[in-house]
Amino acid sequence: MEERGLRSTVELGPLLAERGVLLSDAQVYRLVQYIPERLSLKTLSALCDIFECTPNDLVIPYIEGAVQPVRAVPGAARRRHPAPESEPVVAELPEKFAPVKADLGPTRRRP
């Protein structure tokens, strides 16, 4: 924001409004200070226009819960063995397959 001459989030609100994105001062503050869970394309387009950039400059994609890669140990590439070729595991079912009936306890018959 400083590169574009904006010193606070309050200055960003009117620029967004000029582009048809109406956000309160609190919403603009949260947009700048926190990572939003979702963002409309209209807002993203307005931000790209204001900052003269592309969406790739503003958005960093990540997968929630993804495992971070482990740093390689020097020389590990030489010690690696190729993964064994394996065929997909397929469950074998008997020729006559019938589901097991659920046991619902004692049954009552109508008189």
C-alpha positions as CSV (number, residue, x, y, z in Angstrom):
1,M,0.0,0.0,0.0
2,E,2.9,2.4,0.8
3,E,4.2,2.0,-2.7
4,R,0.9,3.4,-4.0
5,G,0.9,6.3,-1.6
6,L,-1.7,4.8,0.7
7,R,-0.8,5.2,4.4
8,S,-3.9,3.7,6.0
9,T,-6.8,1.4,5.2
10,V,-9.1,4.4,5.5
11,E,-7.7,5.7,2.2
12,L,-8.4,2.4,0.4
13,G,-12.1,2.5,1.1
14,P,-12.9,5.4,-1.3
15,L,-10.8,3.9,-4.1
16,L,-12.7,0.7,-3.8
17,A,-16.0,2.6,-3.8
18,E,-15.0,4.3,-7.0
19,R,-14.8,0.9,-8.6
20,G,-18.2,-0.3,-7.2
21,V,-17.0,-2.1,-4.1
22,L,-18.7,-0.7,-1.1
23,L,-17.1,-1.9,2.2
24,S,-17.1,-0.3,5.6
25,D,-13.9,0.9,7.2
26,A,-13.9,-2.2,9.4
27,Q,-14.3,-4.5,6.4
28,V,-11.4,-2.7,4.6
29,Y,-9.2,-3.0,7.7
30,R,-9.9,-6.8,8.0
31,L,-9.3,-7.2,4.3
32,V,-5.9,-5.7,4.6
33,Q,-4.8,-7.0,8.0
34,Y,-6.1,-10.6,7.9
35,I,-6.2,-13.3,5.3
36,P,-9.8,-13.4,4.1
37,E,-11.5,-16.8,3.8
38,R,-13.2,-15.7,0.6
39,L,-13.0,-12.7,-1.7
40,S,-15.3,-11.7,-4.5
41,L,-13.9,-11.4,-8.0
42,K,-15.2,-7.8,-8.1
43,T,-13.2,-6.9,-5.0
44,L,-10.1,-8.7,-6.3
45,S,-10.5,-6.9,-9.7
46,A,-10.8,-3.6,-7.9
47,L,-7.7,-4.3,-5.8
48,C,-5.7,-5.3,-8.9
49,D,-6.8,-2.1,-10.6
50,I,-5.9,0.1,-7.6
51,F,-2.5,-1.5,-7.1
52,E,-1.8,-2.0,-10.8
53,C,-1.0,-5.7,-10.4
54,T,-2.3,-9.1,-11.2
55,P,-4.2,-11.5,-8.9
56,N,-1.0,-13.6,-8.6
57,D,0.6,-10.6,-6.9
58,L,-2.1,-10.5,-4.2
59,V,-3.1,-14.1,-3.7
60,I,-0.9,-16.9,-2.4
61,P,-2.5,-20.2,-2.9
62,Y,-2.2,-22.9,-0.2
63,I,-3.8,-26.1,0.7
64,E,-5.2,-26.2,4.3
65,G,-3.7,-29.0,6.2
66,A,-1.1,-29.7,3.6
67,V,2.2,-31.3,4.8
68,Q,5.2,-29.1,4.4
69,P,8.0,-30.7,2.4
70,V,11.0,-31.9,4.4
71,R,14.4,-30.4,3.7
72,A,16.5,-33.0,2.0
73,V,19.6,-34.4,3.7
74,P,22.8,-33.9,1.6
75,G,23.6,-37.0,-0.4
76,A,20.1,-38.4,0.1
77,A,19.5,-38.5,-3.6
78,R,22.3,-41.0,-4.1
79,R,20.9,-43.3,-1.4
80,R,17.4,-43.4,-2.7
81,H,16.1,-46.6,-4.1
82,P,13.4,-46.6,-6.8
83,A,9.9,-47.3,-5.5
84,P,8.8,-50.9,-6.2
85,E,6.3,-51.2,-9.0
86,S,3.1,-52.4,-7.4
87,E,-0.3,-53.3,-8.8
88,P,-3.4,-51.7,-7.4
89,V,-4.9,-53.6,-4.5
90,V,-8.3,-55.1,-5.4
91,A,-10.5,-56.8,-2.8
92,E,-11.7,-60.2,-3.8
93,L,-15.3,-61.1,-3.0
94,P,-16.8,-64.5,-2.9
95,E,-18.9,-65.6,-5.9
96,K,-22.1,-65.3,-4.0
97,F,-22.0,-62.1,-1.9
98,A,-24.8,-61.3,0.4
99,P,-24.8,-58.6,3.0
100,V,-25.1,-59.7,6.6
101,K,-28.5,-58.8,8.2
102,A,-28.4,-56.4,11.1
103,D,-29.4,-57.8,14.5
104,L,-32.1,-55.5,15.8
105,G,-32.7,-57.4,19.0
106,P,-35.9,-59.2,19.9
107,T,-38.7,-58.5,17.5
108,R,-42.3,-58.0,18.5
109,R,-45.1,-59.4,16.4
110,R,-48.5,-57.9,16.2
111,P,-51.2,-59.9,17.9
